[in-house]
Amino acid sequence: MTETRKLYQEMGIQKEVLDFCLHIESDLSERFVQIDQRAESNQLKVIKAMQDNRVSDIHFAATTGYGYNDLGRDTLEDVYSSIFHTEAALVRPNLISGTHALHIALSSNLRPGDELLSPVGKPYDTLEEVIGIRESVGSLKEYGVTYRQVDLLADGNFDYPGIAQALNEKTKLVTIQRSKGYATRPTLSVDQIGELIHFIKKIKPEVICMVDNCYGEFVETIEPTDVGADMAVGSLIKNPGGGLAPIGGYIAGKKECIERAAYRLSAPGLGREVGASLGLNTSFYQGLFLAPTVVAGALKGAVFAANIYERLGFLVVPNGKEERHDIIQAITFGTPEGVIAFCEGIQAAAPVDSFVTPEPWDMPGYDAPVIMAAGAFVQGASIELSADAPIKPPYAVYFQGGLTWYHAKLGIITTLQKLTEKGIISAENLLKSL
Ligand SMILES: *Cc1c(COP(=O)(O)O)cnc(C)c1O
């Protein structure tokens, strides 16, 4: 321990900050055991899926050009199907992001005249343009797909009467976002999603239920496709890529939904048969193999931060004790200085670009300056330790990720160090608040 302490000190962490954080950590052992147990279950699920599909080193070979007979690509999709317990999956480097995967899943399964329903309130920002909630060239709206939304009730529960009323003869697809994303509503558990799907299918059995699974993979031991979802969709530079996938997205689900998605991604008539994997298969397999442990590290970081900042009197969502359903942690500092100091700490603790200072800037598409901290191996990978915040009330920062628990821990300790250095939190108060 003395060697470790010495290193923390050499990395600029003062004694009071370290003692406070280690004290908080010592109270979390039960939580961490529960997180490790889930990771173990998910690790076994992933290994079994690879064994059942006879993954072999031939699958790591690269294909080029059309990518006909890309065994590695096809087998990887079978592995995803085994993990998600679905008939099929599309797992591709040319699904270039989560938004793109969601766009393909939606635009391929909806036709002009159909209606899309979100029964869980406003979807993730980037989907507003995909759907056409915000006018955008090429949106579903331009193609004659209408959109309806039922907000969650004030207490976070589903508005069942409202949902029943919104389902109509045009409703073709229901989109359910698992993670709160950057909103203040609670994240949905897989069980809650199952209840919602059950309710919807009782009214309209043929409706397609799609779950935006971003940030949720491997947080629980079951996935939305285990509770009735027809499609689960996500990004490989978040949880299931395990930090190694340099790009990619996935859609796992019913065969006919996945086939429509494949015909949309490539071309009618071509579908899943084409698409060279260009040597990326090894990272996809190995990242998936590591994903359960990586997600566990990120979850420990989120729980650690929630408990530190809750103890210091800040509003944290989820709170320190709550069950987790995604890897995102929100902390409300109430001042721009607090948010900026936090982001500086995350940046300073990164393995890459630790020497740069993040600053708020006017990002296109946002109504306030945004600050982002990330020192990632893969650009924008939010399974790596990263934080961002719009500089506007209530001055909340959202952070997520950490490829290892020890990095997440250093990052969070460094945020507290920065807040202390700037006088936002006093060192004496740290020890008093224990
Ligand atoms: C990240 C995210 C997306 C979009 O993914 P990108 O890869 O950033 O395009 C969509 N929905 C949710 C809930 C997300 O967290």
PDBQT file of the ligand as one rigid body, heavy atoms in Angstrom, charges set to zero:
ROOT
HETATM    1  C1  LIG A 501     -24.656   7.117 -27.068  1.00  0.00    +0.000 C 
HETATM    2  C2  LIG A 501     -26.105   6.920 -27.241  1.00  0.00    +0.000 A 
HETATM    3  C3  LIG A 501     -26.708   6.960 -28.501  1.00  0.00    +0.000 A 
HETATM    4  C4  LIG A 501     -25.964   7.347 -29.747  1.00  0.00    +0.000 C 
HETATM    5  O1  LIG A 501     -24.780   6.724 -29.922  1.00  0.00    +0.000 OA
HETATM    6  P1  LIG A 501     -23.581   7.418 -30.754  1.00  0.00    +0.000 P 
HETATM    7  O2  LIG A 501     -22.660   6.274 -30.895  1.00  0.00    +0.000 OA
HETATM    8  O3  LIG A 501     -23.050   8.512 -29.914  1.00  0.00    +0.000 OA
HETATM    9  O4  LIG A 501     -24.122   7.872 -32.035  1.00  0.00    +0.000 OA
HETATM   10  C5  LIG A 501     -28.046   6.714 -28.567  1.00  0.00    +0.000 A 
HETATM   11  N1  LIG A 501     -28.781   6.466 -27.475  1.00  0.00    +0.000 NA
HETATM   12  C6  LIG A 501     -28.239   6.437 -26.244  1.00  0.00    +0.000 A 
HETATM   13  C7  LIG A 501     -29.106   6.170 -25.052  1.00  0.00    +0.000 C 
HETATM   14  C8  LIG A 501     -26.892   6.660 -26.082  1.00  0.00    +0.000 A 
HETATM   15  O5  LIG A 501     -26.352   6.631 -24.869  1.00  0.00    +0.000 OA
ENDROOT
TORSDOF 0
